[in-house]
Structures are given as structure tokens and as C-alpha cells.
Amino acid sequence: MYRKTIATAVAGLLILGLGACGNASDAKTADAGSTSQSQTTKKPAEKKPVEKKPVEQPADLTGTWKQTNSGSTDSWMEAEITADTITVQWVSDNGDTKSLYWKGSYNAPDKAGDWKWTSQGDTAAMQASLLSSQDVTKDFTYTKADGVSWETTAMGTTTVVKTAKQ
């Protein structure tokens, strides 16, 4: 009887041990199946739509530009820009008096951002004004910060005139 009990116990242990091994291999097979299944059903990454930035246009400089750094409330410089001409005047008496300083060519910007051009002076028009520039050409610059600007020399002092569009 003693042998029968030991044999039954050993048989039970073997059954439990083999059963556990079978379950472990079934679990591995199930895991392997789920792994391969998740790999095959993996979705490709979604592409984000490309945002199109608006194309910046060249600045439209036509119009009147008033000096912002004159230091005076009743006198300043003012530039008027048309399609092909820039005319700069000394303005005093709160706008009642204007004297020609510069009249010359204007080249409109052909790209966005800062812009520089060299104006060819209308020397015949400027000869009639005592306060006009003696230069044949004058460099002008446009930036968002300073508007249209240029150097002006009077009585030996050179100043960069900065303006804002009116």
C-alpha cells in the first residue's frame, strides 16, 4: 500500500508538471501570435498637412511719409512717393511753408523686406530751390522700423531722417 501511495503521488506530480509545461508553451504560442498580429496590423504614422505660409509681397511705398525724428513740432521733412518719383520737402510753420529739398527717381521694391535704392536727382528742378540738395544722386532706404529714410546734410551737420507713412 505504501508503494501504491508513492506511485500515485509521483504520477500526480508528473501530471502537474507536464500540464504546467503544456500551459506555458500554449501561453508562449498565444503571446507569439498576438505579437505577430500586432505587428501586422500596425498603422502607418499619419502625415500632418503642410501649412502654406502666405507669400510676402513687396511693400507699397507710394504715398506721403512724415519725419518722425525732427525734434520739432512745427517743422519737419516730408517725402511724397509716386509710381516713379520721390519728392522731399522741408516743411515749416506747421505745414504752411514747403521748400523743395530733393526730387528724383524712385524704384519700387520688387521683393519683400528691407529695400534700398539710389535716386537720380532732377537737378533742373532742384536748382530753383535754395534749400535743395546739391547731390546728383541720393540713397534711400526702407525698413519697417524706420520707414523711408535718407541722410540730409545742412550747415555741416548730417542727420538720418526717419519717417512714417501718413
mmCIF file of the C-alpha atoms, coordinates in Angstrom:
data_MODEL
# 
_entry.id   MODEL 
# 
loop_
_atom_site.group_PDB 
_atom_site.id 
_atom_site.type_symbol 
_atom_site.label_atom_id 
_atom_site.label_alt_id 
_atom_site.label_comp_id 
_atom_site.label_asym_id 
_atom_site.label_entity_id 
_atom_site.label_seq_id 
_atom_site.pdbx_PDB_ins_code 
_atom_site.Cartn_x 
_atom_site.Cartn_y 
_atom_site.Cartn_z 
_atom_site.occupancy 
_atom_site.B_iso_or_equiv 
_atom_site.pdbx_formal_charge 
_atom_site.auth_seq_id 
_atom_site.auth_comp_id 
_atom_site.auth_asym_id 
_atom_site.auth_atom_id 
_atom_site.pdbx_PDB_model_num 
ATOM 1   C CA . MET A 1 1   ? 0.000  0.000   0.000   1.00 0.00 ? 1   MET A CA 1 
ATOM 2   C CA . TYR A 1 2   ? 2.900  2.205   0.706   1.00 0.00 ? 2   TYR A CA 1 
ATOM 3   C CA . ARG A 1 3   ? 4.115  1.724   -2.848  1.00 0.00 ? 3   ARG A CA 1 
ATOM 4   C CA . LYS A 1 4   ? 0.763  2.487   -4.272  1.00 0.00 ? 4   LYS A CA 1 
ATOM 5   C CA . THR A 1 5   ? 0.650  5.812   -2.422  1.00 0.00 ? 5   THR A CA 1 
ATOM 6   C CA . ILE A 1 6   ? 4.136  6.809   -3.591  1.00 0.00 ? 6   ILE A CA 1 
ATOM 7   C CA . ALA A 1 7   ? 3.344  5.819   -7.158  1.00 0.00 ? 7   ALA A CA 1 
ATOM 8   C CA . THR A 1 8   ? 0.131  7.822   -7.078  1.00 0.00 ? 8   THR A CA 1 
ATOM 9   C CA . ALA A 1 9   ? 1.973  10.873  -5.654  1.00 0.00 ? 9   ALA A CA 1 
ATOM 10  C CA . VAL A 1 10  ? 4.727  10.641  -8.318  1.00 0.00 ? 10  VAL A CA 1 
ATOM 11  C CA . ALA A 1 11  ? 2.132  10.229  -11.030 1.00 0.00 ? 11  ALA A CA 1 
ATOM 12  C CA . GLY A 1 12  ? 0.262  13.292  -9.725  1.00 0.00 ? 12  GLY A CA 1 
ATOM 13  C CA . LEU A 1 13  ? 3.438  15.357  -9.692  1.00 0.00 ? 13  LEU A CA 1 
ATOM 14  C CA . LEU A 1 14  ? 4.282  14.289  -13.236 1.00 0.00 ? 14  LEU A CA 1 
ATOM 15  C CA . ILE A 1 15  ? 0.798  15.177  -14.426 1.00 0.00 ? 15  ILE A CA 1 
ATOM 16  C CA . LEU A 1 16  ? 1.001  18.582  -12.760 1.00 0.00 ? 16  LEU A CA 1 
ATOM 17  C CA . GLY A 1 17  ? 4.496  19.211  -14.087 1.00 0.00 ? 17  GLY A CA 1 
ATOM 18  C CA . LEU A 1 18  ? 3.655  18.214  -17.642 1.00 0.00 ? 18  LEU A CA 1 
ATOM 19  C CA . GLY A 1 19  ? 0.414  20.141  -17.510 1.00 0.00 ? 19  GLY A CA 1 
ATOM 20  C CA . ALA A 1 20  ? 2.252  23.263  -16.439 1.00 0.00 ? 20  ALA A CA 1 
ATOM 21  C CA . CYS A 1 21  ? 4.761  22.851  -19.273 1.00 0.00 ? 21  CYS A CA 1 
ATOM 22  C CA . GLY A 1 22  ? 1.950  22.439  -21.768 1.00 0.00 ? 22  GLY A CA 1 
ATOM 23  C CA . ASN A 1 23  ? 0.229  25.559  -20.490 1.00 0.00 ? 23  ASN A CA 1 
ATOM 24  C CA . ALA A 1 24  ? 3.469  27.528  -20.622 1.00 0.00 ? 24  ALA A CA 1 
ATOM 25  C CA . SER A 1 25  ? 4.062  26.564  -24.233 1.00 0.00 ? 25  SER A CA 1 
ATOM 26  C CA . ASP A 1 26  ? 0.427  27.382  -25.073 1.00 0.00 ? 26  ASP A CA 1 
ATOM 27  C CA . ALA A 1 27  ? 0.915  30.786  -23.432 1.00 0.00 ? 27  ALA A CA 1 
ATOM 28  C CA . LYS A 1 28  ? 4.100  31.338  -25.442 1.00 0.00 ? 28  LYS A CA 1 
ATOM 29  C CA . THR A 1 29  ? 2.291  30.414  -28.636 1.00 0.00 ? 29  THR A CA 1 
ATOM 30  C CA . ALA A 1 30  ? -0.581 32.728  -27.741 1.00 0.00 ? 30  ALA A CA 1 
ATOM 31  C CA . ASP A 1 31  ? 1.884  35.559  -26.956 1.00 0.00 ? 31  ASP A CA 1 
ATOM 32  C CA . ALA A 1 32  ? 3.776  34.953  -30.176 1.00 0.00 ? 32  ALA A CA 1 
ATOM 33  C CA . GLY A 1 33  ? 0.510  35.024  -32.076 1.00 0.00 ? 33  GLY A CA 1 
ATOM 34  C CA . SER A 1 34  ? -0.581 38.285  -30.508 1.00 0.00 ? 34  SER A CA 1 
ATOM 35  C CA . THR A 1 35  ? 2.830  39.839  -31.112 1.00 0.00 ? 35  THR A CA 1 
ATOM 36  C CA . SER A 1 36  ? 2.855  38.918  -34.758 1.00 0.00 ? 36  SER A CA 1 
ATOM 37  C CA . GLN A 1 37  ? -0.734 40.022  -35.087 1.00 0.00 ? 37  GLN A CA 1 
ATOM 38  C CA . SER A 1 38  ? 0.002  43.448  -33.570 1.00 0.00 ? 38  SER A CA 1 
ATOM 39  C CA . GLN A 1 39  ? 2.989  43.841  -35.863 1.00 0.00 ? 39  GLN A CA 1 
ATOM 40  C CA . THR A 1 40  ? 0.977  43.144  -38.967 1.00 0.00 ? 40  THR A CA 1 
ATOM 41  C CA . THR A 1 41  ? -1.915 45.447  -38.010 1.00 0.00 ? 41  THR A CA 1 
ATOM 42  C CA . LYS A 1 42  ? 0.323  48.386  -37.059 1.00 0.00 ? 42  LYS A CA 1 
ATOM 43  C CA . LYS A 1 43  ? -0.989 51.575  -38.688 1.00 0.00 ? 43  LYS A CA 1 
ATOM 44  C CA . PRO A 1 44  ? 1.424  53.860  -40.556 1.00 0.00 ? 44  PRO A CA 1 
ATOM 45  C CA . ALA A 1 45  ? 2.078  57.231  -38.942 1.00 0.00 ? 45  ALA A CA 1 
ATOM 46  C CA . GLU A 1 46  ? -0.360 59.896  -40.071 1.00 0.00 ? 46  GLU A CA 1 
ATOM 47  C CA . LYS A 1 47  ? 1.172  62.752  -42.048 1.00 0.00 ? 47  LYS A CA 1 
ATOM 48  C CA . LYS A 1 48  ? 0.411  66.241  -40.833 1.00 0.00 ? 48  LYS A CA 1 
ATOM 49  C CA . PRO A 1 49  ? -0.800 68.614  -43.520 1.00 0.00 ? 49  PRO A CA 1 
ATOM 50  C CA . VAL A 1 50  ? 1.857  71.042  -44.652 1.00 0.00 ? 50  VAL A CA 1 
ATOM 51  C CA . GLU A 1 51  ? 0.930  74.589  -43.723 1.00 0.00 ? 51  GLU A CA 1 
ATOM 52  C CA . LYS A 1 52  ? 1.427  77.037  -46.542 1.00 0.00 ? 52  LYS A CA 1 
ATOM 53  C CA . LYS A 1 53  ? 2.807  80.353  -45.422 1.00 0.00 ? 53  LYS A CA 1 
ATOM 54  C CA . PRO A 1 54  ? 1.429  83.367  -47.224 1.00 0.00 ? 54  PRO A CA 1 
ATOM 55  C CA . VAL A 1 55  ? 3.911  84.796  -49.688 1.00 0.00 ? 55  VAL A CA 1 
ATOM 56  C CA . GLU A 1 56  ? 5.067  88.206  -48.507 1.00 0.00 ? 56  GLU A CA 1 
ATOM 57  C CA . GLN A 1 57  ? 4.534  90.961  -51.009 1.00 0.00 ? 57  GLN A CA 1 
ATOM 58  C CA . PRO A 1 58  ? 6.900  93.913  -51.560 1.00 0.00 ? 58  PRO A CA 1 
ATOM 59  C CA . ALA A 1 59  ? 5.982  96.997  -49.539 1.00 0.00 ? 59  ALA A CA 1 
ATOM 60  C CA . ASP A 1 60  ? 3.899  99.664  -51.259 1.00 0.00 ? 60  ASP A CA 1 
ATOM 61  C CA . LEU A 1 61  ? 5.851  102.847 -50.557 1.00 0.00 ? 61  LEU A CA 1 
ATOM 62  C CA . THR A 1 62  ? 3.678  105.223 -52.573 1.00 0.00 ? 62  THR A CA 1 
ATOM 63  C CA . GLY A 1 63  ? 2.129  107.999 -50.510 1.00 0.00 ? 63  GLY A CA 1 
ATOM 64  C CA . THR A 1 64  ? 3.285  110.628 -48.024 1.00 0.00 ? 64  THR A CA 1 
ATOM 65  C CA . TRP A 1 65  ? 5.982  109.917 -45.413 1.00 0.00 ? 65  TRP A CA 1 
ATOM 66  C CA . LYS A 1 66  ? 6.411  112.353 -42.492 1.00 0.00 ? 66  LYS A CA 1 
ATOM 67  C CA . GLN A 1 67  ? 9.641  112.676 -40.472 1.00 0.00 ? 67  GLN A CA 1 
ATOM 68  C CA . THR A 1 68  ? 9.431  111.015 -37.051 1.00 0.00 ? 68  THR A CA 1 
ATOM 69  C CA . ASN A 1 69  ? 12.725 112.281 -35.590 1.00 0.00 ? 69  ASN A CA 1 
ATOM 70  C CA . SER A 1 70  ? 12.635 116.019 -36.325 1.00 0.00 ? 70  SER A CA 1 
ATOM 71  C CA . GLY A 1 71  ? 12.703 117.146 -32.681 1.00 0.00 ? 71  GLY A CA 1 
ATOM 72  C CA . SER A 1 72  ? 10.299 119.969 -33.568 1.00 0.00 ? 72  SER A CA 1 
ATOM 73  C CA . THR A 1 73  ? 6.528  120.185 -33.558 1.00 0.00 ? 73  THR A CA 1 
ATOM 74  C CA . ASP A 1 74  ? 6.299  122.901 -36.217 1.00 0.00 ? 74  ASP A CA 1 
ATOM 75  C CA . SER A 1 75  ? 8.961  121.837 -38.770 1.00 0.00 ? 75  SER A CA 1 
ATOM 76  C CA . TRP A 1 76  ? 9.950  118.520 -40.342 1.00 0.00 ? 76  TRP A CA 1 
ATOM 77  C CA . MET A 1 77  ? 10.811 116.822 -43.616 1.00 0.00 ? 77  MET A CA 1 
ATOM 78  C CA . GLU A 1 78  ? 8.239  115.050 -45.709 1.00 0.00 ? 78  GLU A CA 1 
ATOM 79  C CA . ALA A 1 79  ? 8.599  112.719 -48.686 1.00 0.00 ? 79  ALA A CA 1 
ATOM 80  C CA . GLU A 1 80  ? 5.971  112.032 -51.310 1.00 0.00 ? 80  GLU A CA 1 
ATOM 81  C CA . ILE A 1 81  ? 6.458  108.897 -53.376 1.00 0.00 ? 81  ILE A CA 1 
ATOM 82  C CA . THR A 1 82  ? 4.605  108.259 -56.639 1.00 0.00 ? 82  THR A CA 1 
ATOM 83  C CA . ALA A 1 83  ? 4.985  105.376 -59.089 1.00 0.00 ? 83  ALA A CA 1 
ATOM 84  C CA . ASP A 1 84  ? 8.383  106.646 -60.323 1.00 0.00 ? 84  ASP A CA 1 
ATOM 85  C CA . THR A 1 85  ? 9.310  109.806 -58.360 1.00 0.00 ? 85  THR A CA 1 
ATOM 86  C CA . ILE A 1 86  ? 10.293 110.762 -54.821 1.00 0.00 ? 86  ILE A CA 1 
ATOM 87  C CA . THR A 1 87  ? 9.971  114.394 -53.756 1.00 0.00 ? 87  THR A CA 1 
ATOM 88  C CA . VAL A 1 88  ? 11.295 115.511 -50.369 1.00 0.00 ? 88  VAL A CA 1 
ATOM 89  C CA . GLN A 1 89  ? 10.348 118.882 -48.860 1.00 0.00 ? 89  GLN A CA 1 
ATOM 90  C CA . TRP A 1 90  ? 11.351 120.903 -45.830 1.00 0.00 ? 90  TRP A CA 1 
ATOM 91  C CA . VAL A 1 91  ? 8.067  121.696 -44.080 1.00 0.00 ? 91  VAL A CA 1 
ATOM 92  C CA . SER A 1 92  ? 7.711  124.540 -41.548 1.00 0.00 ? 92  SER A CA 1 
ATOM 93  C CA . ASP A 1 93  ? 5.109  126.744 -39.919 1.00 0.00 ? 93  ASP A CA 1 
ATOM 94  C CA . ASN A 1 94  ? 3.024  123.636 -39.144 1.00 0.00 ? 94  ASN A CA 1 
ATOM 95  C CA . GLY A 1 95  ? 2.777  122.785 -42.836 1.00 0.00 ? 95  GLY A CA 1 
ATOM 96  C CA . ASP A 1 96  ? 2.114  126.262 -44.214 1.00 0.00 ? 96  ASP A CA 1 
ATOM 97  C CA . THR A 1 97  ? 5.575  126.538 -45.842 1.00 0.00 ? 97  THR A CA 1 
ATOM 98  C CA . LYS A 1 98  ? 7.267  123.910 -48.010 1.00 0.00 ? 98  LYS A CA 1 
ATOM 99  C CA . SER A 1 99  ? 10.669 124.113 -49.693 1.00 0.00 ? 99  SER A CA 1 
ATOM 100 C CA . LEU A 1 100 ? 11.994 121.530 -52.135 1.00 0.00 ? 100 LEU A CA 1 
ATOM 101 C CA . TYR A 1 101 ? 14.931 119.507 -50.835 1.00 0.00 ? 101 TYR A CA 1 
ATOM 102 C CA . TRP A 1 102 ? 15.019 116.563 -53.281 1.00 0.00 ? 102 TRP A CA 1 
ATOM 103 C CA . LYS A 1 103 ? 13.247 115.472 -56.425 1.00 0.00 ? 103 LYS A CA 1 
ATOM 104 C CA . GLY A 1 104 ? 14.384 112.334 -58.183 1.00 0.00 ? 104 GLY A CA 1 
ATOM 105 C CA . SER A 1 105 ? 13.695 108.849 -59.454 1.00 0.00 ? 105 SER A CA 1 
ATOM 106 C CA . TYR A 1 106 ? 12.051 106.135 -57.402 1.00 0.00 ? 106 TYR A CA 1 
ATOM 107 C CA . ASN A 1 107 ? 12.469 102.386 -57.892 1.00 0.00 ? 107 ASN A CA 1 
ATOM 108 C CA . ALA A 1 108 ? 9.676  100.407 -56.215 1.00 0.00 ? 108 ALA A CA 1 
ATOM 109 C CA . PRO A 1 109 ? 10.620 97.308  -54.203 1.00 0.00 ? 109 PRO A CA 1 
ATOM 110 C CA . ASP A 1 110 ? 10.471 94.062  -56.151 1.00 0.00 ? 110 ASP A CA 1 
ATOM 111 C CA . LYS A 1 111 ? 10.803 91.798  -53.103 1.00 0.00 ? 111 LYS A CA 1 
ATOM 112 C CA . ALA A 1 112 ? 9.504  91.725  -49.544 1.00 0.00 ? 112 ALA A CA 1 
ATOM 113 C CA . GLY A 1 113 ? 11.563 93.115  -46.658 1.00 0.00 ? 113 GLY A CA 1 
ATOM 114 C CA . ASP A 1 114 ? 14.057 95.948  -46.434 1.00 0.00 ? 114 ASP A CA 1 
ATOM 115 C CA . TRP A 1 115 ? 14.690 97.946  -49.598 1.00 0.00 ? 115 TRP A CA 1 
ATOM 116 C CA . LYS A 1 116 ? 17.389 100.338 -50.818 1.00 0.00 ? 116 LYS A CA 1 
ATOM 117 C CA . TRP A 1 117 ? 17.590 102.395 -53.969 1.00 0.00 ? 117 TRP A CA 1 
ATOM 118 C CA . THR A 1 118 ? 19.680 105.190 -55.400 1.00 0.00 ? 118 THR A CA 1 
ATOM 119 C CA . SER A 1 119 ? 17.603 108.067 -56.700 1.00 0.00 ? 119 SER A CA 1 
ATOM 120 C CA . GLN A 1 120 ? 18.801 110.074 -59.721 1.00 0.00 ? 120 GLN A CA 1 
ATOM 121 C CA . GLY A 1 121 ? 18.132 113.731 -58.931 1.00 0.00 ? 121 GLY A CA 1 
ATOM 122 C CA . ASP A 1 122 ? 16.152 116.097 -61.132 1.00 0.00 ? 122 ASP A CA 1 
ATOM 123 C CA . THR A 1 123 ? 18.890 118.746 -60.937 1.00 0.00 ? 123 THR A CA 1 
ATOM 124 C CA . ALA A 1 124 ? 16.950 121.264 -63.031 1.00 0.00 ? 124 ALA A CA 1 
ATOM 125 C CA . ALA A 1 125 ? 14.011 121.199 -60.573 1.00 0.00 ? 125 ALA A CA 1 
ATOM 126 C CA . MET A 1 126 ? 16.317 121.392 -57.533 1.00 0.00 ? 126 MET A CA 1 
ATOM 127 C CA . GLN A 1 127 ? 18.350 124.386 -58.857 1.00 0.00 ? 127 GLN A CA 1 
ATOM 128 C CA . ALA A 1 128 ? 15.348 126.631 -58.286 1.00 0.00 ? 128 ALA A CA 1 
ATOM 129 C CA . SER A 1 129 ? 15.279 125.937 -54.518 1.00 0.00 ? 129 SER A CA 1 
ATOM 130 C CA . LEU A 1 130 ? 17.766 127.461 -52.058 1.00 0.00 ? 130 LEU A CA 1 
ATOM 131 C CA . LEU A 1 131 ? 17.252 124.594 -49.576 1.00 0.00 ? 131 LEU A CA 1 
ATOM 132 C CA . SER A 1 132 ? 17.650 121.739 -52.073 1.00 0.00 ? 132 SER A CA 1 
ATOM 133 C CA . SER A 1 133 ? 20.367 119.129 -52.083 1.00 0.00 ? 133 SER A CA 1 
ATOM 134 C CA . GLN A 1 134 ? 23.450 119.708 -54.231 1.00 0.00 ? 134 GLN A CA 1 
ATOM 135 C CA . ASP A 1 135 ? 23.803 115.947 -54.839 1.00 0.00 ? 135 ASP A CA 1 
ATOM 136 C CA . VAL A 1 136 ? 23.222 114.284 -58.210 1.00 0.00 ? 136 VAL A CA 1 
ATOM 137 C CA . THR A 1 137 ? 22.160 111.018 -56.545 1.00 0.00 ? 137 THR A CA 1 
ATOM 138 C CA . LYS A 1 138 ? 20.787 110.174 -53.105 1.00 0.00 ? 138 LYS A CA 1 
ATOM 139 C CA . ASP A 1 139 ? 20.472 106.811 -51.361 1.00 0.00 ? 139 ASP A CA 1 
ATOM 140 C CA . PHE A 1 140 ? 17.129 105.945 -49.775 1.00 0.00 ? 140 PHE A CA 1 
ATOM 141 C CA . THR A 1 141 ? 16.278 103.001 -47.520 1.00 0.00 ? 141 THR A CA 1 
ATOM 142 C CA . TYR A 1 142 ? 13.035 101.399 -46.409 1.00 0.00 ? 142 TYR A CA 1 
ATOM 143 C CA . THR A 1 143 ? 12.700 99.276  -43.243 1.00 0.00 ? 143 THR A CA 1 
ATOM 144 C CA . LYS A 1 144 ? 9.634  98.502  -41.134 1.00 0.00 ? 144 LYS A CA 1 
ATOM 145 C CA . ALA A 1 145 ? 11.348 100.124 -38.128 1.00 0.00 ? 145 ALA A CA 1 
ATOM 146 C CA . ASP A 1 146 ? 12.439 103.427 -39.733 1.00 0.00 ? 146 ASP A CA 1 
ATOM 147 C CA . GLY A 1 147 ? 10.072 103.761 -42.694 1.00 0.00 ? 147 GLY A CA 1 
ATOM 148 C CA . VAL A 1 148 ? 11.677 105.539 -45.629 1.00 0.00 ? 148 VAL A CA 1 
ATOM 149 C CA . SER A 1 149 ? 14.953 107.119 -44.516 1.00 0.00 ? 149 SER A CA 1 
ATOM 150 C CA . TRP A 1 150 ? 17.858 109.086 -46.005 1.00 0.00 ? 150 TRP A CA 1 
ATOM 151 C CA . GLU A 1 151 ? 20.792 111.237 -44.922 1.00 0.00 ? 151 GLU A CA 1 
ATOM 152 C CA . THR A 1 152 ? 20.414 115.010 -45.018 1.00 0.00 ? 152 THR A CA 1 
ATOM 153 C CA . THR A 1 153 ? 23.302 117.428 -44.586 1.00 0.00 ? 153 THR A CA 1 
ATOM 154 C CA . ALA A 1 154 ? 22.623 121.061 -43.652 1.00 0.00 ? 154 ALA A CA 1 
ATOM 155 C CA . MET A 1 155 ? 25.131 123.578 -42.309 1.00 0.00 ? 155 MET A CA 1 
ATOM 156 C CA . GLY A 1 156 ? 27.782 120.861 -41.959 1.00 0.00 ? 156 GLY A CA 1 
ATOM 157 C CA . THR A 1 157 ? 25.616 118.502 -39.909 1.00 0.00 ? 157 THR A CA 1 
ATOM 158 C CA . THR A 1 158 ? 24.429 115.171 -41.321 1.00 0.00 ? 158 THR A CA 1 
ATOM 159 C CA . THR A 1 159 ? 21.238 113.629 -39.965 1.00 0.00 ? 159 THR A CA 1 
ATOM 160 C CA . VAL A 1 160 ? 19.460 110.401 -40.860 1.00 0.00 ? 160 VAL A CA 1 
ATOM 161 C CA . VAL A 1 161 ? 15.835 111.355 -41.477 1.00 0.00 ? 161 VAL A CA 1 
ATOM 162 C CA . LYS A 1 162 ? 13.384 108.609 -40.426 1.00 0.00 ? 162 LYS A CA 1 
ATOM 163 C CA . THR A 1 163 ? 9.751  108.668 -41.491 1.00 0.00 ? 163 THR A CA 1 
ATOM 164 C CA . ALA A 1 164 ? 6.361  107.011 -41.077 1.00 0.00 ? 164 ALA A CA 1 
ATOM 165 C CA . LYS A 1 165 ? 3.686  106.684 -43.724 1.00 0.00 ? 165 LYS A CA 1 
ATOM 166 C CA . GLN A 1 166 ? 0.806  109.140 -43.300 1.00 0.00 ? 166 GLN A CA 1 
# 
